[in-house]
Amino acid sequence: MLPPSSGTPQRGDPPGDRRFVTLFAERPLRLEGGGSLGPVTVAYETWGQRAPGDSNAVLVCHALTGDSHLSGPAGPGHPTAGWWDGLVSAGAALDERRWWVVCPNVLGGCRGTTGPAAPAPDGRPWGARFPALTIRDQVAVEVALADALGVGRWRAVVGGSMGGMRALEWAVAHPDRVARAVVLACGARATAEQIALSALQAQAIRLDPAFAGGDYYGAPAGEGPWRGLGLARRLGHLSYRSEPELDHRFGHRPQAGEEPLAGGRYAIESYLDHHAAKLARRFDANSYLVLSRAMDHHDVGRGRGGVAAALRRVRATATVVGVDSDRLYPLRLQRDLVAALPAARPLEVVHSEVGHDGFLVETEQVDRIIAAALEA
């Protein structure tokens, strides 16, 4: 089966468990880089029952290719099962019998929230015309969502990777609205290497002839930029895992039934092909570009007197979490955060062979850390 031209939901697709709210209809969102955007549709999901005074309200922010489907099975409207499913189960850190959990799809995404595949004011998909975003723009939309839901203060804002950037930005920009911040697998700003790796992935997408300058919507199945998006995913996935893990799992073995000397693949190549095809069937290439670039722009100190001055604004009890094998967001970045945050708890380290993805894979360790953070 050929991948679709765009992994974004199409008009008429089932909503699944998502709910929708329209924001910035009367006054457009002013973007940090200039210009404005509005109205903005936000897709979100909730779990549990809301307590009086929102004492149990927890906002969870997803990573680059995640969405609002934090927990639950795959099915109509949800091409994959919840990306942190184990954390919302009975007895887990985000047990819905105790917490009211809210997870929105991020601005610029492709699972129901306004992004490049959404209609622009002229009725055509935004495509390449979609404006550049920053992490601050995304948080501004999440703040508006909190206002629409009537949440004045979160018990906690939790996120990893790109979601961790947003959790940190929430705590810096809105210190009175965040009691606890749980920041996993990110730093206070993007590093040169992170930007460089992102640039390679962006080039892979843009060099796909089927990318058509970003205006590929409506292309027949199999004719969109799935090759470029797949190559970007392969590059990204290598940075999300660790070299020891990959060598332990795949080594120099050929893919079953294939002979590399006769033109076949090694097992590691098959693994990367599998992840490339999975993403191409559920994600939008333009969203990948917009969100990756927002991560490049991440710098909590921009316009605030530098990182140290910005972090001094934080009043939330901060739990910072790193993965000891993470080569994309190494532990030194989380140590720097802990040293600079006024009310940071001791650094939490997830022990894993997996690498950056350890914050998603090592559910038992992460569950324990988040459970303790919610009580801190």
C-alpha positions as CSV (number, residue, x, y, z in Angstrom):
1,M,0.0,0.0,0.0
2,L,1.4,3.4,-1.0
3,P,1.7,6.1,1.7
4,P,-0.9,8.9,1.5
5,S,0.1,12.3,0.0
6,S,-0.4,13.8,3.5
7,G,-0.8,12.1,6.9
8,T,-3.3,14.8,8.1
9,P,-6.9,13.8,8.8
10,Q,-9.2,14.7,6.0
11,R,-12.6,16.4,6.2
12,G,-15.2,13.8,7.2
13,D,-12.7,11.7,9.1
14,P,-14.1,10.5,12.5
15,P,-13.0,12.7,15.4
16,G,-12.3,9.8,17.7
17,D,-12.0,11.0,21.3
18,R,-11.0,14.5,20.4
19,R,-12.9,17.6,21.3
20,F,-12.6,20.9,19.5
21,V,-12.6,24.5,20.5
22,T,-12.2,27.6,18.3
23,L,-9.9,30.4,19.7
24,F,-8.7,33.8,18.5
25,A,-11.8,34.3,16.4
26,E,-12.3,38.0,17.3
27,R,-8.7,39.0,18.0
28,P,-6.1,37.0,16.1
29,L,-3.0,35.5,17.8
30,R,0.0,37.8,17.4
31,L,2.9,35.6,16.5
32,E,6.3,36.1,18.0
33,G,8.0,36.3,14.6
34,G,5.5,38.8,13.3
35,G,2.1,38.5,11.7
36,S,-1.0,36.9,13.2
37,L,-3.1,33.8,13.0
38,G,-6.8,33.3,13.7
39,P,-9.2,31.8,14.2
40,V,-7.4,28.8,15.6
41,T,-9.0,25.4,16.1
42,V,-7.6,23.3,18.9
43,A,-8.2,19.5,19.3
44,Y,-7.8,18.1,22.7
45,E,-8.7,15.1,24.8
46,T,-9.4,14.7,28.6
47,W,-9.3,11.9,31.1
48,G,-10.8,11.8,34.6
49,Q,-13.1,14.1,36.4
50,R,-12.4,17.8,37.2
51,A,-12.1,18.6,40.9
52,P,-13.4,21.8,42.5
53,G,-10.8,24.6,42.1
54,D,-9.0,22.5,39.5
55,S,-6.8,21.1,42.2
56,N,-6.3,18.0,40.1
57,A,-5.9,19.6,36.7
58,V,-2.8,18.4,34.8
59,L,-1.7,19.6,31.3
60,V,0.3,17.1,29.3
61,C,2.3,18.4,26.3
62,H,3.2,16.0,23.5
63,A,6.5,15.8,21.5
64,L,7.2,16.4,17.9
65,T,5.1,13.7,16.2
66,G,2.7,13.1,19.0
67,D,-0.9,14.4,19.3
68,S,-3.7,14.7,21.8
69,H,-4.2,10.9,22.0
70,L,-2.2,10.5,25.2
71,S,-4.0,7.3,26.2
72,G,-6.4,4.9,24.6
73,P,-6.5,2.4,21.8
74,A,-6.0,2.9,18.1
75,G,-9.3,3.1,16.2
76,P,-11.5,5.5,14.2
77,G,-9.8,8.9,14.3
78,H,-6.7,7.5,16.1
79,P,-4.2,5.8,13.8
80,T,-2.1,4.7,16.8
81,A,-2.7,3.9,20.4
82,G,-2.0,6.5,23.1
83,W,1.7,7.5,23.1
84,W,2.0,7.5,27.0
85,D,-0.8,5.0,27.6
86,G,0.7,3.3,30.6
87,L,0.8,6.5,32.6
88,V,-3.0,7.0,32.6
89,S,-3.9,3.5,33.6
90,A,-5.3,2.5,37.0
91,G,-2.7,3.1,39.7
92,A,-0.3,5.0,37.4
93,A,1.0,8.5,37.8
94,L,-1.9,10.1,35.8
95,D,-4.6,7.7,37.0
96,E,-7.8,9.2,35.7
97,R,-9.6,8.2,38.9
98,R,-7.6,10.9,40.6
99,W,-6.4,13.4,38.1
100,W,-8.2,15.5,35.4
101,V,-5.7,15.3,32.5
102,V,-5.9,17.5,29.4
103,C,-3.7,16.9,26.3
104,P,-4.1,19.2,23.3
105,N,-2.7,18.8,19.8
106,V,-0.1,21.5,19.4
107,L,-0.5,24.6,17.1
108,G,1.0,23.7,13.7
109,G,0.1,20.0,14.2
110,C,-1.9,17.7,12.0
111,R,-4.3,15.9,14.2
112,G,-7.1,18.4,14.5
113,T,-5.4,21.6,15.6
114,T,-4.8,24.4,13.1
115,G,-1.7,23.7,11.0
116,P,-0.4,23.8,7.4
117,A,-3.1,21.4,6.1
118,A,-5.9,23.4,7.6
119,P,-7.9,25.8,5.4
120,A,-6.5,29.4,5.2
121,P,-8.9,32.3,5.0
122,D,-9.2,31.8,1.3
123,G,-10.5,28.2,1.8
124,R,-7.4,26.5,0.4
125,P,-4.9,24.7,2.7
126,W,-2.3,26.9,4.2
127,G,0.5,24.8,2.8
128,A,3.8,26.7,2.4
129,R,2.0,29.9,3.4
130,F,1.6,28.8,7.0
131,P,3.4,31.2,9.3
132,A,6.6,30.4,11.2
133,L,5.9,29.4,14.8
134,T,7.8,29.4,18.1
135,I,7.3,27.4,21.3
136,R,5.9,30.6,22.8
137,D,3.3,30.8,20.1
138,Q,2.2,27.3,20.9
139,V,2.0,28.0,24.6
140,A,0.0,31.1,23.9
141,V,-2.6,28.9,22.2
142,E,-2.5,26.5,25.2
143,V,-3.0,29.4,27.5
144,A,-6.1,30.4,25.5
145,L,-7.3,26.8,25.7
146,A,-6.9,26.9,29.5
147,D,-8.9,30.1,29.6
148,A,-11.6,28.6,27.4
149,L,-11.8,25.6,29.8
150,G,-11.8,27.9,32.8
151,V,-8.5,26.6,34.2
152,G,-6.7,29.4,36.1
153,R,-3.8,27.3,37.5
154,W,-2.6,23.9,36.6
155,R,-1.6,21.4,39.3
156,A,1.2,20.5,36.9
157,V,2.3,21.0,33.3
158,V,4.1,17.9,32.1
159,G,6.0,17.3,28.8
160,G,9.0,15.6,27.2
161,S,11.2,16.8,24.3
162,M,9.2,19.4,22.4
163,G,6.5,19.0,25.1
164,G,9.2,19.6,27.7
165,M,10.0,22.9,26.0
166,R,6.4,23.9,26.3
167,A,6.2,22.9,29.9
168,L,9.3,25.0,30.6
169,E,7.9,28.0,28.7
170,W,4.6,27.7,30.6
171,A,6.5,28.0,33.9
172,V,8.6,30.9,32.7
173,A,5.9,33.0,30.9
174,H,3.0,32.2,33.3
175,P,4.6,31.6,36.7
176,D,1.3,32.2,38.5
177,R,-0.6,29.5,36.5
178,V,1.7,26.6,37.0
179,A,2.2,25.0,40.5
180,R,4.5,22.2,39.2
181,A,6.5,21.8,36.1
182,V,7.7,18.4,35.0
183,V,10.3,18.9,32.2
184,L,11.7,15.8,30.5
185,A,14.5,15.3,28.0
186,C,15.1,18.9,26.8
187,G,17.1,22.0,27.7
188,A,16.6,25.8,28.1
189,R,17.4,26.4,24.4
190,A,18.2,24.5,21.2
191,T,21.8,23.6,20.7
192,A,23.8,24.0,17.5
193,E,23.8,20.2,16.9
194,Q,20.0,20.0,17.4
195,I,19.5,22.7,14.9
196,A,21.9,21.1,12.5
197,L,20.1,17.7,12.7
198,S,16.8,19.4,12.2
199,A,18.1,21.2,9.1
200,L,19.2,17.9,7.5
201,Q,15.7,16.5,8.1
202,A,14.1,19.7,6.7
203,Q,16.3,19.4,3.6
204,A,15.3,15.8,3.1
205,I,11.6,16.9,2.9
206,R,12.1,19.9,0.7
207,L,14.3,18.1,-1.8
208,D,11.5,15.5,-2.5
209,P,10.1,16.6,-5.9
210,A,6.6,15.6,-4.7
211,F,6.9,18.3,-1.9
212,A,5.9,20.8,-4.6
213,G,7.1,23.7,-2.5
214,G,4.8,22.7,0.3
215,D,1.6,22.8,-1.8
216,Y,1.1,19.1,-2.3
217,Y,-2.4,18.8,-0.8
218,G,-4.8,16.9,-3.0
219,A,-2.2,14.8,-4.6
220,P,-3.3,11.2,-5.3
221,A,-2.1,8.6,-2.8
222,G,1.5,7.8,-3.3
223,E,2.4,11.1,-5.0
224,G,3.0,13.3,-1.9
225,P,6.3,13.9,-0.2
226,W,6.3,10.6,1.7
227,R,9.8,9.8,0.5
228,G,11.3,13.0,1.9
229,L,9.3,12.7,5.1
230,G,10.5,9.1,5.5
231,L,14.1,10.1,5.0
232,A,13.6,12.8,7.6
233,R,12.2,10.3,10.0
234,R,15.1,7.9,9.5
235,L,17.6,10.7,10.3
236,G,15.6,11.8,13.3
237,H,15.0,8.3,14.6
238,L,18.8,7.6,14.7
239,S,19.2,10.7,17.0
240,Y,16.3,9.4,19.2
241,R,18.0,6.1,19.9
242,S,21.5,5.2,21.2
243,E,24.3,3.5,19.3
244,P,24.7,0.7,21.9
245,E,20.9,-0.1,21.7
246,L,20.9,-0.3,17.9
247,D,24.0,-2.5,17.8
248,H,22.6,-4.8,20.5
249,R,19.3,-5.2,18.7
250,F,20.5,-5.3,15.1
251,G,24.2,-5.7,14.9
252,H,25.4,-6.6,11.5
253,R,22.6,-9.0,10.8
254,P,20.8,-9.0,7.4
255,Q,17.1,-8.6,7.3
256,A,15.3,-12.0,7.4
257,G,15.1,-13.5,3.9
258,E,17.4,-10.8,2.4
259,E,21.0,-10.9,1.4
260,P,22.8,-7.5,1.5
261,L,25.6,-8.6,-0.8
262,A,22.8,-9.4,-3.4
263,G,21.1,-6.0,-2.9
264,G,19.1,-6.8,0.2
265,R,18.9,-4.9,3.4
266,Y,20.5,-5.2,6.8
267,A,18.1,-5.5,9.7
268,I,18.8,-1.9,10.8
269,E,17.8,-0.6,7.4
270,S,14.5,-2.5,7.6
271,Y,13.8,-1.1,11.0
272,L,14.3,2.5,9.8
273,D,12.2,1.8,6.7
274,H,9.4,0.5,9.0
275,H,9.4,3.7,11.1
276,A,9.6,5.9,8.0
277,A,6.5,4.3,6.5
278,K,4.6,4.4,9.8
279,L,5.1,8.2,10.1
280,A,4.3,8.9,6.5
281,R,0.9,7.3,6.9
282,R,-0.1,9.4,9.8
283,F,1.8,12.7,9.8
284,D,2.0,15.7,7.5
285,A,5.3,16.8,6.0
286,N,4.5,20.5,6.4
287,S,3.7,20.0,10.1
288,Y,7.0,18.2,10.5
289,L,8.8,21.3,9.1
290,V,6.8,23.8,11.1
291,L,7.2,22.0,14.4
292,S,10.8,21.1,13.9
293,R,11.6,24.8,13.2
294,A,9.7,25.9,16.3
295,M,12.0,23.6,18.3
296,D,15.0,25.2,16.6
297,H,13.8,28.6,17.8
298,H,13.4,27.3,21.4
299,D,15.3,29.7,23.8
300,V,13.5,30.7,27.0
301,G,16.0,33.6,27.4
302,R,15.2,35.3,24.2
303,G,14.1,38.9,25.0
304,R,14.2,38.1,28.7
305,G,17.8,39.0,29.5
306,G,19.2,35.5,28.9
307,V,18.4,32.0,30.1
308,A,19.4,32.5,33.7
309,A,17.2,35.6,34.1
310,A,14.3,33.9,32.4
311,L,14.5,30.8,34.6
312,R,14.6,33.0,37.7
313,R,11.0,33.9,36.9
314,V,9.8,30.4,37.6
315,R,7.8,29.9,40.8
316,A,6.7,26.3,40.1
317,T,8.2,23.4,41.8
318,A,10.3,22.0,38.9
319,T,11.1,18.4,38.3
320,V,13.7,18.0,35.6
321,V,14.2,14.6,34.0
322,G,17.0,13.4,31.7
323,V,17.9,10.1,30.1
324,D,21.4,8.9,30.7
325,S,21.9,7.6,27.2
326,D,20.3,10.6,25.4
327,R,22.7,11.9,22.8
328,L,20.2,14.5,21.3
329,Y,19.4,16.2,24.7
330,P,22.3,15.1,26.9
331,L,22.2,15.2,30.7
332,R,24.4,18.3,30.8
333,L,21.3,20.3,29.5
334,Q,19.1,19.0,32.4
335,R,21.9,19.7,34.9
336,D,22.0,23.3,33.7
337,L,18.3,23.6,34.2
338,V,18.3,22.3,37.7
339,A,21.2,24.6,38.6
340,A,19.3,27.7,37.3
341,L,15.7,27.0,38.4
342,P,14.8,28.6,41.8
343,A,12.7,25.7,43.1
344,A,14.1,22.7,41.2
345,R,14.1,19.3,42.9
346,P,17.2,17.2,42.4
347,L,17.8,16.0,38.9
348,E,15.9,12.8,38.0
349,V,17.8,10.4,35.7
350,V,16.1,7.7,33.7
351,H,18.4,4.8,33.2
352,S,18.0,3.4,29.7
353,E,19.9,1.9,26.8
354,V,17.4,3.4,24.4
355,G,18.5,7.1,24.2
356,H,16.2,10.1,23.9
357,D,13.2,7.9,23.4
358,G,13.8,6.6,26.9
359,F,11.3,9.1,28.3
360,L,8.6,7.3,26.3
361,V,9.9,3.8,26.6
362,E,10.9,3.5,30.2
363,T,7.4,3.8,31.5
364,E,7.9,2.4,35.0
365,Q,10.7,4.8,35.8
366,V,8.9,7.8,34.3
367,D,5.7,6.9,36.0
368,R,7.4,6.8,39.4
369,I,9.1,10.2,38.8
370,I,5.9,11.9,37.6
371,A,3.9,10.5,40.5
372,A,6.3,11.9,43.0
373,A,6.4,15.3,41.2
374,L,2.6,15.7,41.4
375,E,2.9,15.3,45.2
376,A,6.0,17.6,45.6
